[in-house]
């Protein structure tokens, strides 16, 4: 029984790591595309990983794209949309 619990915990941990790594790799690519470095890169990756974990964020980003919003208008819309979703 103890081996089963340990195995289950190990599989769960590895799966969680892979999901986080995939989001982090995507965020790393976006940071490289924007040519970020240092503290700005770290901040961007942290925010990107947090945002990608939220399904509401993804839906709101899609709505903003449909409305062809950009810059401050997009940020404001997405922020309000995510807050309303919660």
N, CA, C and O of each residue as an XYZ file, in Angstrom:
344
protein
N       0.823     -1.194      0.000
C       0.000      0.000      0.000
C       0.868      1.259      0.000
O       0.580      2.230     -0.699
N       1.930      1.219      0.795
C       2.811      2.376      0.891
C       3.468      2.654     -0.462
O       3.643      3.811     -0.844
N       3.835      1.578     -1.194
C       4.459      1.741     -2.508
C       3.479      2.377     -3.494
O       3.878      3.197     -4.320
N       2.214      2.006     -3.413
C       1.204      2.573     -4.302
C       1.035      4.064     -4.047
O       0.939      4.851     -4.989
N       0.999      4.447     -2.800
C       0.857      5.873     -2.448
C       2.076      6.651     -2.918
O       1.947      7.748     -3.461
N       3.255      6.084     -2.709
C       4.485      6.746     -3.145
C       4.511      6.882     -4.660
O       4.878      7.935     -5.179
N       4.127      5.835     -5.370
C       4.099      5.859     -6.825
C       3.106      6.912     -7.332
O       3.406      7.663     -8.260
N       1.933      6.955     -6.720
C       0.909      7.928     -7.113
C       1.405      9.350     -6.889
O       1.203     10.225     -7.732
N       2.045      9.576     -5.767
C       2.576     10.908     -5.467
C       3.661     11.293     -6.479
O       3.732     12.443     -6.914
N       4.502     10.324     -6.847
C       5.569     10.589     -7.806
C       5.007     10.919     -9.186
O       5.467     11.858     -9.835
N       4.025     10.159     -9.632
C       3.409     10.408    -10.938
C       2.729     11.775    -10.947
O       2.845     12.519    -11.921
N       2.028     12.105     -9.880
C       1.364     13.406     -9.779
C       2.372     14.540     -9.818
O       2.153     15.543    -10.498
N       3.462     14.394     -9.105
C       4.500     15.428     -9.084
C       5.127     15.604    -10.465
O       5.352     16.730    -10.907
N       5.407     14.499    -11.141
C       5.999     14.590    -12.478
C       5.040     15.231    -13.474
O       5.456     16.032    -14.311
N       3.767     14.884    -13.391
C       2.779     15.481    -14.286
C       2.673     16.984    -14.041
O       2.628     17.770    -14.987
N       2.634     17.374    -12.786
C       2.550     18.805    -12.449
C       3.772     19.544    -12.960
O       3.657     20.656    -13.474
N       4.942     18.935    -12.822
C       6.173     19.561    -13.292
C       6.136     19.735    -14.805
O       6.534     20.783    -15.315
N       5.661     18.718    -15.533
C       5.605     18.806    -16.991
C       4.665     19.906    -17.446
O       4.980     20.614    -18.403
N       3.523     20.075    -16.797
C       2.582     21.136    -17.158
C       3.215     22.495    -16.895
O       3.130     23.397    -17.729
N       3.848     22.641    -15.737
C       4.507     23.911    -15.408
C       5.660     24.177    -16.364
O       5.865     25.317    -16.779
N       6.414     23.145    -16.719
C       7.535     23.317    -17.631
C       7.051     23.738    -19.013
O       7.675     24.582    -19.656
N       5.952     23.163    -19.475
C       5.418     23.524    -20.793
C       4.995     24.986    -20.814
O       5.275     25.703    -21.775
N       4.323     25.428    -19.760
C       3.917     26.832    -19.686
C       5.148     27.719    -19.613
O       5.196     28.777    -20.240
N       6.155     27.284    -18.838
C       7.369     28.074    -18.686
C       8.127     28.162    -20.006
O       8.666     29.220    -20.332
N       8.180     27.082    -20.766
C       8.883     27.090    -22.052
C       8.201     28.039    -23.024
O       8.867     28.758    -23.769
N       6.891     28.042    -23.016
C       6.138     28.943    -23.873
C       6.409     30.391    -23.470
O       6.595     31.261    -24.321
N       6.429     30.631    -22.184
C       6.691     31.987    -21.689
C       8.124     32.411    -21.993
O       8.378     33.575    -22.303
N       9.059     31.467    -21.904
C      10.452     31.764    -22.253
C      10.542     32.194    -23.717
O      11.259     33.136    -24.056
N       9.806     31.493    -24.577
C       9.821     31.820    -26.000
C       9.243     33.213    -26.248
O       9.770     33.979    -27.055
N       8.163     33.528    -25.550
C       7.557     34.853    -25.703
C       8.510     35.936    -25.217
O       8.613     36.996    -25.834
N       9.214     35.675    -24.107
C      10.173     36.650    -23.579
C      11.326     36.860    -24.564
O      11.792     37.984    -24.751
N      11.774     35.789    -25.181
C      12.857     35.896    -26.170
C      12.385     36.676    -27.388
O      13.132     37.469    -27.962
N      11.127     36.437    -27.776
C      10.552     37.156    -28.916
C      10.509     38.660    -28.646
O      10.724     39.471    -29.546
N      10.226     39.019    -27.391
C      10.167     40.433    -27.011
C      11.543     40.986    -26.644
O      11.680     42.165    -26.317
N      12.567     40.117    -26.700
C      13.951     40.492    -26.394
C      14.097     41.056    -24.986
O      14.770     42.066    -24.776
N      13.453     40.388    -24.017
C      13.542     40.810    -22.627
C      14.752     40.156    -21.973
O      15.178     39.072    -22.373
N      15.306     40.833    -20.954
C      16.448     40.295    -20.222
C      16.385     40.755    -18.776
O      15.727     41.746    -18.460
N      17.061     40.043    -17.913
C      17.186     40.429    -16.515
C      15.872     40.411    -15.759
O      15.068     39.489    -15.900
N      15.668     41.437    -14.960
C      14.479     41.524    -14.107
C      13.195     41.613    -14.922
O      12.167     41.061    -14.529
N      13.251     42.300    -16.047
C      12.055     42.412    -16.894
C      11.649     41.042    -17.419
O      10.461     40.724    -17.474
N      12.630     40.229    -17.805
C      12.356     38.881    -18.294
C      11.764     38.020    -17.182
O      10.779     37.312    -17.394
N      12.367     38.084    -16.000
C      11.871     37.286    -14.873
C      10.445     37.669    -14.502
O       9.611     36.802    -14.241
N      10.171     38.949    -14.480
C       8.832     39.429    -14.159
C       7.821     38.977    -15.213
O       6.722     38.528    -14.886
N       8.210     39.103    -16.474
C       7.325     38.696    -17.567
C       7.019     37.199    -17.493
O       5.865     36.796    -17.641
N       8.040     36.379    -17.265
C       7.852     34.932    -17.214
C       6.961     34.550    -16.033
O       6.108     33.671    -16.155
N       7.158     35.204    -14.901
C       6.331     34.923    -13.723
C       4.869     35.250    -14.006
O       3.984     34.451    -13.698
N       4.612     36.411    -14.589
C       3.242     36.817    -14.903
C       2.651     35.916    -15.982
O       1.485     35.529    -15.903
N       3.447     35.586    -16.980
C       2.988     34.740    -18.075
C       2.583     33.362    -17.555
O       1.540     32.838    -17.947
N       3.388     32.773    -16.684
C       3.079     31.454    -16.126
C       1.804     31.502    -15.297
O       0.999     30.572    -15.345
N       1.613     32.567    -14.542
C       0.395     32.708    -13.735
C      -0.824     32.880    -14.636
O      -1.883     32.307    -14.379
N      -0.668     33.667    -15.683
C      -1.778     33.906    -16.608
C      -2.148     32.650    -17.384
O      -3.329     32.392    -17.620
N      -1.164     31.881    -17.777
C      -1.462     30.697    -18.570
C      -2.132     29.608    -17.746
O      -2.713     28.677    -18.303
N      -2.055     29.717    -16.429
C      -2.719     28.741    -15.571
C      -4.208     29.027    -15.464
O      -4.968     28.169    -15.014
N      -4.636     30.205    -15.865
C      -6.026     30.616    -15.717
C      -6.800     30.431    -17.020
O      -6.472     31.055    -18.029
N      -7.837     29.570    -17.007
C      -8.653     29.419    -18.218
C      -9.427     30.699    -18.550
O      -9.707     30.973    -19.717
N      -9.770     31.480    -17.521
C     -10.473     32.741    -17.752
C      -9.582     33.697    -18.540
O     -10.057     34.426    -19.411
N      -8.297     33.687    -18.231
C      -7.350     34.559    -18.926
C      -7.313     34.222    -20.417
O      -7.312     35.114    -21.266
N      -7.282     32.939    -20.717
C      -7.244     32.499    -22.110
C      -8.506     32.927    -22.850
O      -8.435     33.417    -23.977
N      -9.654     32.743    -22.217
C     -10.925     33.114    -22.844
C     -10.995     34.624    -23.069
O     -11.451     35.082    -24.117
N     -10.544     35.387    -22.085
C     -10.586     36.849    -22.205
C      -9.612     37.353    -23.272
O      -9.913     38.306    -23.991
N      -8.455     36.716    -23.371
C      -7.505     37.076    -24.427
C      -8.110     36.829    -25.805
O      -7.921     37.619    -26.730
N      -8.838     35.721    -25.931
C      -9.485     35.404    -27.206
C     -10.551     36.444    -27.548
O     -10.670     36.861    -28.699
N     -11.322     36.857    -26.549
C     -12.347     37.878    -26.780
C     -11.710     39.203    -27.189
O     -12.221     39.895    -28.070
N     -10.601     39.554    -26.555
C      -9.898     40.793    -26.902
C      -9.370     40.727    -28.333
O      -9.390     41.729    -29.048
N      -8.902     39.568    -28.748
C      -8.412     39.400    -30.116
C      -9.551     39.530    -31.120
O      -9.389     40.124    -32.186
N     -10.715     38.964    -30.764
C     -11.887     39.080    -31.644
C     -12.285     40.533    -31.832
O     -12.693     40.941    -32.920
N     -12.164     41.316    -30.755
C     -12.534     42.727    -30.811
C     -11.400     43.590    -31.375
O     -11.537     44.806    -31.502
N     -10.286     42.945    -31.709
C      -9.106     43.617    -32.275
C      -8.588     44.730    -31.364
O      -8.223     45.812    -31.822
N      -8.567     44.434    -30.056
C      -8.044     45.392    -29.091
C      -6.533     45.237    -28.981
O      -5.997     44.146    -29.178
N      -5.853     46.328    -28.667
C      -4.400     46.295    -28.501
C      -3.988     47.301    -27.436
O      -4.732     48.231    -27.123
N      -2.810     47.106    -26.890
C      -2.243     48.045    -25.927
C      -3.047     48.172    -24.657
O      -3.512     47.176    -24.103
N      -3.211     49.395    -24.196
C      -3.894     49.666    -22.939
C      -5.356     49.241    -22.978
O      -5.893     48.789    -21.967
N      -6.000     49.378    -24.115
C      -7.407     48.970    -24.235
C      -7.541     47.468    -24.032
O      -8.466     47.003    -23.367
N      -6.614     46.715    -24.608
C      -6.636     45.256    -24.448
C      -6.375     44.879    -22.996
O      -7.080     44.044    -22.430
N      -5.360     45.495    -22.395
C      -5.025     45.192    -21.001
C      -6.191     45.494    -20.073
O      -6.499     44.705    -19.180
N      -6.831     46.617    -20.279
C      -7.971     47.003    -19.459
C      -9.129     46.028    -19.637
O      -9.745     45.600    -18.662
N      -9.419     45.682    -20.884
C     -10.516     44.754    -21.166
C     -10.260     43.392    -20.531
O     -11.142     42.828    -19.885
N      -9.048     42.865    -20.716
C      -8.716     41.539    -20.190
C      -8.762     41.540    -18.662
O      -9.275     40.600    -18.055
N      -8.233     42.580    -18.049
C      -8.230     42.682    -16.594
C      -9.663     42.660    -16.050
O      -9.954     41.940    -15.095
N     -10.552     43.448    -16.656
C     -11.946     43.504    -16.223
C     -12.649     42.178    -16.488
O     -13.426     41.706    -15.657
N     -12.377     41.577    -17.643
C     -12.986     40.313    -18.015
C     -12.611     39.206    -17.036
O     -13.475     38.438    -16.612
N     -11.323     39.115    -16.671
C     -10.860     38.100    -15.724
C     -11.485     38.337    -14.349
O     -11.901     37.390    -13.682
N     -11.549     39.593    -13.930
C     -12.159     39.908    -12.631
C     -13.626     39.528    -12.609
O     -14.116     39.005    -11.609
N     -14.340     39.788    -13.713
C     -15.754     39.433    -13.798
C     -15.956     37.923    -13.806
O     -16.964     37.429    -13.299
N     -15.006     37.185    -14.376
C     -15.109     35.729    -14.453
C     -14.979     35.092    -13.078
O     -15.524     34.015    -12.835
N     -14.260     35.754    -12.179
C     -14.059     35.218    -10.832
C     -15.263     35.537    -10.029
O     -15.330     35.186     -8.851
